[in-house]
Amino acid sequence: MTKVIGGGFLSRHRHPAPVHGFVIKGSWRYLEHDWVATEGSYLFEPPGEIYTLVVDEDCEEMITLFHNSGALLYCDENGKTINSTDVFDRVDAARKHFIAVGLGADYVNNFIR
């Protein structure tokens, strides 16, 4: 689930596997396309295509459920991978967050089968 409040963006990136998404609330767009994802929209991102996801400042809150397998590969203006993040990075970030708010590192296990 991706949530953005009051505008923002997800840096230029691509995925090595297909991505499916469903917009639950608000709207967003890609810099690379004219299409705007609005509440109720379904989207499909083919593997390898490069996107920059933008939530405009006039959107109070955007919530989209994305289903992706594999890493998020951040790209420079030439499409070269310059960084990446994956599920292991996100689980580690969740553990650190739960420690910081006093729930403990193992709290993340509630969300992992």
DSSP file (Angstrom, degrees, kcal/mol; ACC not computed):
  #  RESIDUE AA STRUCTURE BP1 BP2  ACC     N-H-->O    O-->H-N    N-H-->O    O-->H-N    TCO  KAPPA ALPHA  PHI   PSI    X-CA   Y-CA   Z-CA
    1    1 A M              0   0    0      0, 0.0     2,-0.5     0, 0.0    64,-0.2   0.000 360.0 360.0 360.0 133.9    0.0    0.0    0.0
    2    2 A T  E     -A   64   0A   0     62,-3.0    62,-2.5     2,-0.0     2,-0.4  -0.970 360.0-176.2-117.4 129.5    1.3    3.4   -0.9
    3    3 A K  E     +A   63   0A   0     -2,-0.5     2,-0.4    60,-0.2    60,-0.2  -0.990   4.3 179.8-128.2 131.3    0.0    6.5    0.8
    4    4 A V  E     -A   62   0A   0     58,-2.4    58,-2.9    -2,-0.4     2,-0.5  -0.999  10.0-159.7-131.3 131.5    0.9   10.1    0.0
    5    5 A I  E    S-A   61   0A   0     -2,-0.4    56,-0.2    56,-0.2    55,-0.1  -0.950  72.4  -4.6-113.5 125.1   -0.5   13.1    1.9
    6    6 A G  S    S-     0   0    0     54,-1.3    54,-0.2    53,-0.6    -1,-0.2   0.733 121.3 -53.7  73.0  25.2   -0.5   16.6    0.3
    7    7 A G        +     0   0    0     52,-0.5     2,-0.3    49,-0.2    49,-0.2   0.090  69.8 140.7  93.9 154.9    1.5   15.8   -2.8
    8    8 A G  E     -D   55   0B   0     47,-2.4    47,-3.4    -4,-0.1     2,-0.3  -0.949  31.9-116.4 160.4-174.0    4.8   14.1   -3.5
    9    9 A F  E     -D   54   0B   0     -2,-0.3     2,-0.5    45,-0.2    45,-0.2  -0.989   9.1-131.9-151.9 159.3    6.6   11.8   -5.9
   10   10 A L  E     -D   53   0B   0     43,-2.7    43,-1.1    -2,-0.3     3,-0.2  -0.977  46.4-109.7-112.2 118.4    8.3    8.4   -6.2
   11   11 A S  E     -     0   0B   0     -2,-0.5    42,-0.3    41,-0.2    40,-0.1   0.111  49.4 -68.3 -49.1 157.9   11.6    8.8   -8.0
   12   12 A R  E    S+     0   0B   0     40,-0.1    63,-2.1    63,-0.1     2,-0.3  -0.215  76.8 147.6 -49.8 128.8   12.2    7.5  -11.5
   13   13 A H  E     -DE  51  74B   0     38,-2.8    38,-3.0    61,-0.3     2,-0.3  -0.952  33.3-154.8-157.1 171.1   12.1    3.7  -11.3
   14   14 A R  E     - E   0  73B   0     59,-1.7    59,-2.9    -2,-0.3    36,-0.1  -0.935  15.3-132.4-146.6 170.0   11.3    0.4  -12.9
   15   15 A H        -     0   0    0     34,-0.4    33,-2.8    31,-0.3    34,-0.2  -0.956  11.4-140.1-126.6 145.7   10.5   -3.1  -11.8
   16   16 A P  S    S+     0   0    0      0, 0.0    54,-0.1     0, 0.0    56,-0.1   0.574  91.7  38.8 -79.4  -8.1   11.9   -6.5  -13.1
   17   17 A A  S    S-     0   0    0     52,-0.3    31,-0.2    54,-0.3    -2,-0.1  -0.896 103.1 -76.6-135.1 163.2    8.4   -8.1  -12.9
   18   18 A P        -     0   0    0      0, 0.0    51,-0.7     0, 0.0     2,-0.4  -0.204  40.7-150.8 -60.5 152.0    4.9   -6.9  -13.7
   19   19 A V  E     -CB  45  68A   0     26,-2.1    26,-2.9    49,-0.2     2,-0.4  -0.988   7.8-166.5-125.1 135.8    3.1   -4.5  -11.2
   20   20 A H  E     -CB  44  67A   0     47,-2.2    47,-3.6    -2,-0.4     2,-0.3  -0.937  13.1-178.8-117.2 144.6   -0.7   -4.3  -10.7
   21   21 A G  E     -CB  43  66A   0     22,-2.2    22,-2.3    -2,-0.4     2,-0.4  -0.981  19.9-162.0-144.1 156.2   -2.3   -1.5   -8.9
   22   22 A F  E     -CB  42  65A   0     43,-2.0    43,-2.6    -2,-0.3     2,-0.6  -0.976  22.4-134.2-139.1 123.4   -5.7   -0.3   -7.7
   23   23 A V  E     + B   0  64A   0     18,-2.5    17,-2.9    -2,-0.4    41,-0.2  -0.673  24.6 175.7 -81.9 117.6   -6.3    3.3   -6.7
   24   24 A I  E     +     0   0A   0     39,-2.3     2,-0.3    -2,-0.6    40,-0.2   0.833  66.7   3.7 -88.6 -38.3   -8.3    3.4   -3.4
   25   25 A K  E    S- B   0  63A   0     38,-2.0    38,-2.3    14,-0.1    -1,-0.3  -0.997 109.3  -3.8-151.0 144.6   -8.3    7.1   -2.8
   26   26 A G  S    S-     0   0    0     -2,-0.3    13,-0.6    36,-0.2     2,-0.3  -0.328  76.2 -86.6  78.4-154.9   -7.2   10.3   -4.6
   27   27 A S  E     +F   38   0B   0     11,-0.2     2,-0.3    29,-0.1    11,-0.2  -0.975  34.2 173.9-153.6 162.2   -5.2   10.4   -7.8
   28   28 A W  E     -F   37   0B   0      9,-2.0     9,-2.8    -2,-0.3     2,-0.3  -0.950   9.6-158.4-160.4 174.2   -1.7   10.4   -9.2
   29   29 A R  E     -FG  36  54B   0     25,-2.4    25,-3.5    -2,-0.3     2,-0.4  -0.937  21.5-110.2-151.9 170.0    0.1   10.3  -12.5
   30   30 A Y  E >   - G   0  53B   0      5,-0.8     3,-1.0    -2,-0.3    23,-0.2  -0.891  17.7-139.8-104.3 141.0    3.3    9.4  -14.3
   31   31 A L  T 3  S+     0   0    0     21,-2.0    -1,-0.1    -2,-0.4    22,-0.1   0.811 104.4  57.0 -63.1 -28.6    5.6   12.1  -15.6
   32   32 A E  T 3  S+     0   0    0     20,-0.2     2,-0.3    18,-0.1    -1,-0.2   0.508 109.7  43.0 -84.5  -5.5    6.2    9.9  -18.7
   33   33 A H    <   -     0   0    0     -3,-1.0    -3,-0.2     2,-0.2    18,-0.0  -0.926  69.4-132.6-138.8 160.9    2.5    9.5  -19.7
   34   34 A D  S    S+     0   0    0     -2,-0.3    -1,-0.1    -5,-0.1     2,-0.0   0.616  73.5 109.7 -85.8 -14.7   -0.7   11.7  -20.0
   35   35 A W        -     0   0    0      1,-0.0    -5,-0.8    -6,-0.0     2,-0.5  -0.330  55.2-153.6 -67.2 141.1   -2.8    9.2  -18.1
   36   36 A V  E     -F   29   0B   0     -7,-0.2     2,-0.6    -2,-0.0    -7,-0.2  -0.978   9.8-139.3-117.5 127.4   -4.1   10.1  -14.6
   37   37 A A  E     -F   28   0B   0     -9,-2.8    -9,-2.0    -2,-0.5     2,-0.2  -0.756  30.0-179.4 -84.5 120.2   -4.9    7.3  -12.1
   38   38 A T  E >   -F   27   0B   0     -2,-0.6     3,-2.9   -11,-0.2   -15,-0.3  -0.723  42.4 -59.9-117.1 168.7   -8.1    8.2  -10.3
   39   39 A E  T 3  S+     0   0    0    -13,-0.6   -15,-0.2     1,-0.3    -1,-0.1  -0.204 127.1  21.1 -50.0 127.6  -10.0    6.5   -7.5
   40   40 A G  T 3  S+     0   0    0    -17,-2.9    -1,-0.3     1,-0.3     2,-0.1   0.284  92.0 138.5  94.2  -9.0  -11.2    3.1   -8.8
   41   41 A S    <   -     0   0    0     -3,-2.9   -18,-2.5   -18,-0.1     2,-0.4  -0.415  40.8-151.6 -71.7 143.0   -8.5    2.9  -11.5
   42   42 A Y  E     -C   22   0A   0    -20,-0.2     2,-0.3    -2,-0.1   -20,-0.2  -0.895  17.1-170.2-105.7 143.5   -6.7   -0.3  -12.2
   43   43 A L  E     -C   21   0A   0    -22,-2.3   -22,-2.2    -2,-0.4     2,-0.4  -0.977  15.6-160.9-136.8 153.8   -3.2   -0.1  -13.6
   44   44 A F  E     -C   20   0A   0     -2,-0.3   -24,-0.2   -24,-0.2    -2,-0.0  -0.997   4.6-164.9-130.9 125.6   -0.6   -2.5  -15.1
   45   45 A E  E     -C   19   0A   0    -26,-2.9   -26,-2.1    -2,-0.4     3,-0.1  -0.954  18.7-139.3-109.6 116.2    3.1   -1.7  -15.3
   46   46 A P    >   -     0   0    0      0, 0.0     3,-1.4     0, 0.0   -31,-0.3  -0.415  36.3 -88.1 -70.2 151.5    5.0   -4.0  -17.6
   47   47 A P  T 3  S+     0   0    0      0, 0.0     3,-0.1     0, 0.0   -33,-0.0  -0.308 109.1  18.3 -59.8 139.3    8.4   -5.1  -16.4
   48   48 A G  T 3  S+     0   0    0    -33,-2.8     2,-0.2     1,-0.3    -3,-0.0   0.146  85.4 128.0  91.5 -19.4   11.2   -2.8  -17.4
   49   49 A E    <   -     0   0    0     -3,-1.4   -34,-0.4   -34,-0.2     2,-0.4  -0.496  56.6-128.4 -73.4 141.5    9.2    0.3  -18.2
   50   50 A I        +     0   0    0     -2,-0.2     2,-0.3   -36,-0.1   -36,-0.2  -0.764  31.9 175.7 -97.8 133.6   10.5    3.4  -16.4
   51   51 A Y  E     -D   13   0B   0    -38,-3.0   -38,-2.8    -2,-0.4     2,-0.4  -0.934  28.0-157.5-133.9 153.9    8.1    5.6  -14.4
   52   52 A T  E     -     0   0B   0     -2,-0.3   -21,-2.0   -40,-0.2     2,-0.4  -0.934  24.7-149.1-127.2 108.3    8.1    8.6  -12.1
   53   53 A L  E     -DG  10  30B   0    -43,-1.1   -43,-2.7    -2,-0.4     2,-0.4  -0.643  16.7-171.8 -83.3 128.4    5.0    8.6  -10.0
   54   54 A V  E     -DG   9  29B   0    -25,-3.5   -25,-2.4    -2,-0.4     2,-0.6  -0.980  17.7-164.4-126.4 130.8    3.6   12.0   -9.0
   55   55 A V  E     -D    8   0B   0    -47,-3.4   -47,-2.4    -2,-0.4   -27,-0.1  -0.966  30.9-128.8-107.9 115.9    0.9   13.0   -6.6
   56   56 A D    >   -     0   0    0     -2,-0.6     3,-2.1   -49,-0.2   -49,-0.2  -0.274  16.7-115.8 -67.0 151.7   -0.1   16.6   -7.3
   57   57 A E  T 3  S+     0   0    0      1,-0.3    -1,-0.1   -50,-0.1   -51,-0.0   0.743 112.1  63.8 -61.0 -25.8   -0.2   19.0   -4.4
   58   58 A D  T 3  S+     0   0    0      2,-0.0     2,-0.8   -52,-0.0    -1,-0.3   0.513  80.5  95.3 -79.2  -2.2   -4.0   19.6   -4.7
   59   59 A C    <   -     0   0    0     -3,-2.1   -53,-0.6     1,-0.2   -52,-0.5  -0.810  63.0-161.1 -88.6 113.2   -4.5   15.9   -3.9
   60   60 A E  S    S-     0   0    0     -2,-0.8   -54,-1.3     1,-0.3     2,-0.3   0.899  72.3  -4.2 -61.9 -43.5   -5.3   15.8   -0.2
   61   61 A E  E     -A    5   0A   0    -56,-0.2     2,-0.4   -55,-0.1    -1,-0.3  -0.960  60.6-163.8-155.3 133.9   -4.5   12.1    0.2
   62   62 A M  E     +A    4   0A   0    -58,-2.9   -58,-2.4    -2,-0.3     2,-0.4  -0.979   8.7 178.4-120.2 131.4   -3.6    9.3   -2.2
   63   63 A I  E     +AB   3  25A   0    -38,-2.3   -39,-2.3    -2,-0.4   -38,-2.0  -0.985   6.3 171.1-132.4 123.0   -3.8    5.6   -1.3
   64   64 A T  E     -AB   2  23A   0    -62,-2.5   -62,-3.0    -2,-0.4     2,-0.7  -0.998  26.9-141.0-133.6 133.8   -3.0    2.9   -3.9
   65   65 A L  E     - B   0  22A   0    -43,-2.6   -43,-2.0    -2,-0.4     2,-0.4  -0.849  25.5-171.6 -92.0 115.6   -2.6   -0.8   -3.4
   66   66 A F  E     - B   0  21A   0     -2,-0.7     2,-0.6   -45,-0.2   -45,-0.2  -0.890  12.7-160.0-107.5 138.4    0.3   -2.0   -5.6
   67   67 A H  E     + B   0  20A   0    -47,-3.6   -47,-2.2    -2,-0.4     2,-0.4  -0.953  28.2 155.1-115.9 110.6    1.1   -5.7   -6.1
   68   68 A N  E     - B   0  19A   0     -2,-0.6     2,-0.5   -49,-0.2   -49,-0.2  -0.982  31.6-150.3-135.9 149.7    4.7   -6.2   -7.2
   69   69 A S        +     0   0    0    -51,-0.7   -52,-0.3    -2,-0.4     2,-0.2  -0.969  65.0  11.8-116.0 130.1    7.2   -9.0   -7.0
   70   70 A G  S    S-     0   0    0     -2,-0.5    17,-0.1   -54,-0.1    -2,-0.1  -0.515  96.6 -29.4 102.1-171.7   10.8   -8.1   -6.9
   71   71 A A        -     0   0    0     -2,-0.2     2,-0.6    15,-0.1   -54,-0.3  -0.261  44.0-124.3 -82.8 163.4   12.8   -4.9   -6.4
   72   72 A L  E     - H   0  85B   0     13,-3.0    13,-1.7   -57,-0.1     2,-0.7  -0.967  30.8-155.8-102.2 117.8   12.1   -1.3   -7.1
   73   73 A L  E     -EH  14  84B   0    -59,-2.9   -59,-1.7    -2,-0.6     2,-0.2  -0.866   3.8-146.5-104.9 110.5   15.1   -0.2   -9.2
   74   74 A Y  E     -EH  13  83B   0      9,-2.0     8,-2.9    -2,-0.7     9,-1.2  -0.560  20.6-160.0 -77.4 138.2   15.8    3.5   -9.1
   75   75 A C  E     - H   0  81B   0    -63,-2.1     6,-0.2     6,-0.3   -63,-0.1  -0.864  13.4-132.5-123.4 150.0   17.1    4.9  -12.4
   76   76 A D    >   -     0   0    0      4,-2.2     3,-2.1    -2,-0.3    -1,-0.0  -0.260  51.7 -81.3 -84.2-176.1   19.0    8.0  -13.6
   77   77 A E  T 3  S+     0   0    0      1,-0.3    -1,-0.1     2,-0.1    -2,-0.0   0.661 132.4  52.9 -64.8 -15.4   17.9   10.1  -16.6
   78   78 A N  T 3  S-     0   0    0      2,-0.1    -1,-0.3     0, 0.0     3,-0.1   0.367 120.3-106.3 -98.6   3.1   19.6    7.5  -18.9
   79   79 A G  S <  S+     0   0    0     -3,-2.1     2,-0.3     1,-0.3    -2,-0.1   0.520  71.3 145.2  85.9   5.2   17.7    4.5  -17.4
   80   80 A K        -     0   0    0      1,-0.1    -4,-2.2     2,-0.0     2,-0.3  -0.611  56.6-112.8 -78.5 134.2   20.8    3.2  -15.6
   81   81 A T  E     +H   75   0B   0     -2,-0.3    -6,-0.3    -6,-0.2     3,-0.1  -0.510  41.3 168.0 -68.0 125.9   20.0    1.6  -12.2
   82   82 A I  E     -     0   0B   0     -8,-2.9     2,-0.3     1,-0.4    -7,-0.2   0.526  63.7  -5.5-115.9 -13.2   21.5    3.8   -9.4
   83   83 A N  E     -H   74   0B   0     -9,-1.2    -9,-2.0     2,-0.0    -1,-0.4  -0.970  60.4-158.5-167.9 169.0   19.9    2.2   -6.4
   84   84 A S  E     -H   73   0B   0     -2,-0.3     2,-0.3   -11,-0.2   -11,-0.2  -0.987   5.5-164.7-153.6 161.9   17.3   -0.4   -5.4
   85   85 A T  E     +H   72   0B   0    -13,-1.7   -13,-3.0    -2,-0.3     2,-0.2  -0.983  14.2 174.9-145.2 150.1   15.0   -1.4   -2.6
   86   86 A D     >  -     0   0    0     -2,-0.3     4,-2.0   -15,-0.2     3,-0.4  -0.792  50.7 -76.0-143.3-174.0   13.2   -4.7   -2.0
   87   87 A V  H  > S+     0   0    0      1,-0.2     4,-2.5    -2,-0.2     5,-0.2   0.831 125.7  56.4 -60.2 -33.9   11.0   -6.5    0.5
   88   88 A F  H  > S+     0   0    0      1,-0.2     4,-2.0     2,-0.2    -1,-0.2   0.889 107.1  48.9 -67.3 -38.0   13.9   -7.2    2.8
   89   89 A D  H  > S+     0   0    0     -3,-0.4     4,-2.3     2,-0.2    -1,-0.2   0.898 112.3  49.2 -64.2 -40.3   14.8   -3.5    3.0
   90   90 A R  H  X S+     0   0    0     -4,-2.0     4,-2.3     2,-0.2    -2,-0.2   0.886 109.9  49.8 -70.2 -38.7   11.1   -2.7    3.8
   91   91 A V  H  X S+     0   0    0     -4,-2.5     4,-2.5     2,-0.2    -1,-0.2   0.917 111.4  50.2 -64.7 -41.9   10.9   -5.3    6.6
   92   92 A D  H  X S+     0   0    0     -4,-2.0     4,-2.3     2,-0.2    -2,-0.2   0.908 110.6  49.4 -61.5 -42.5   14.1   -3.9    8.1
   93   93 A A  H  X S+     0   0    0     -4,-2.3     4,-2.2     2,-0.2    -1,-0.2   0.889 110.3  51.2 -64.2 -38.8   12.7   -0.4    8.0
   94   94 A A  H  X S+     0   0    0     -4,-2.3     4,-2.8     2,-0.2     5,-0.2   0.923 108.5  51.3 -64.2 -43.7    9.5   -1.6    9.6
   95   95 A R  H  X S+     0   0    0     -4,-2.5     4,-2.2     1,-0.2    -2,-0.2   0.936 110.7  48.3 -57.3 -47.3   11.5   -3.3   12.4
   96   96 A K  H  X S+     0   0    0     -4,-2.3     4,-2.3     1,-0.2    -1,-0.2   0.894 112.0  49.7 -61.1 -40.2   13.5   -0.1   13.0
   97   97 A H  H  X S+     0   0    0     -4,-2.2     4,-1.9     2,-0.2    -2,-0.2   0.940 110.2  49.4 -63.7 -47.1   10.2    1.9   13.1
   98   98 A F  H  <>S+     0   0    0     -4,-2.8     5,-2.6     1,-0.2     6,-1.4   0.846 111.4  50.0 -64.6 -33.3    8.6   -0.5   15.6
   99   99 A I  H ><5S+     0   0    0     -4,-2.2     3,-1.4     4,-0.2    -1,-0.2   0.939 109.7  51.5 -64.5 -47.0   11.6   -0.3   17.8
  100  100 A A  H 3<5S+     0   0    0     -4,-2.3    -2,-0.2     1,-0.3    -1,-0.2   0.815 111.7  45.9 -62.4 -32.5   11.6    3.5   17.7
  101  101 A V  T 3<5S-     0   0    0     -4,-1.9    -1,-0.3    -5,-0.1    -2,-0.2   0.347 120.6-105.9 -96.1   7.6    7.9    3.7   18.7
  102  102 A G  T < 5S+     0   0    0     -3,-1.4    -3,-0.2    -4,-0.2    -2,-0.1   0.586  91.0 110.7  87.7  10.9    8.3    1.1   21.5
  103  103 A L  S   <S-     0   0    0     -5,-2.6    -4,-0.2    -6,-0.2    -5,-0.1   0.655  76.4-122.6 -91.5 -15.9    6.7   -1.9   20.0
  104  104 A G    >   -     0   0    0     -6,-1.4     3,-1.5     1,-0.1     4,-0.3   0.157  23.0 -83.4  88.6 152.8    9.9   -3.9   19.5
  105  105 A A  G >  S+     0   0    0      1,-0.3     3,-1.1     2,-0.2     4,-0.2   0.816 122.2  61.4 -61.0 -34.1   11.5   -5.5   16.5
  106  106 A D  G >  S+     0   0    0      1,-0.2     3,-1.7     2,-0.2     4,-0.3   0.614  79.7  85.3 -73.4 -10.0    9.4   -8.6   16.6
  107  107 A Y  G X  S+     0   0    0     -3,-1.5     3,-1.9     1,-0.3    -1,-0.2   0.831  78.3  67.3 -60.1 -30.4    6.2   -6.7   16.1
  108  108 A V  G X  S+     0   0    0     -3,-1.1     3,-2.0    -4,-0.3    -1,-0.3   0.766  83.1  74.5 -61.1 -24.3    6.8   -6.8   12.4
  109  109 A N  G X  S+     0   0    0     -3,-1.7     3,-0.9     1,-0.3    -1,-0.3   0.692  79.7  72.5 -63.9 -17.6    6.2  -10.6   12.6
  110  110 A N  G <  S+     0   0    0     -3,-1.9    -1,-0.3    -4,-0.3    -2,-0.2   0.702 102.1  42.9 -65.7 -18.5    2.5   -9.9   12.9
  111  111 A F  G <  S+     0   0    0     -3,-2.0     2,-0.5    -4,-0.2    -1,-0.2   0.339 102.4  76.7-110.9   3.5    2.5   -8.9    9.2
  112  112 A I    <         0   0    0     -3,-0.9    -1,-0.0    -4,-0.2     0, 0.0  -0.965 360.0 360.0-121.8 129.1    4.7  -11.8    7.9
  113  113 A R              0   0    0     -2,-0.5    -1,-0.1    -3,-0.0    -4,-0.1   0.495 360.0 360.0 -73.8 360.0    3.4  -15.3    7.4
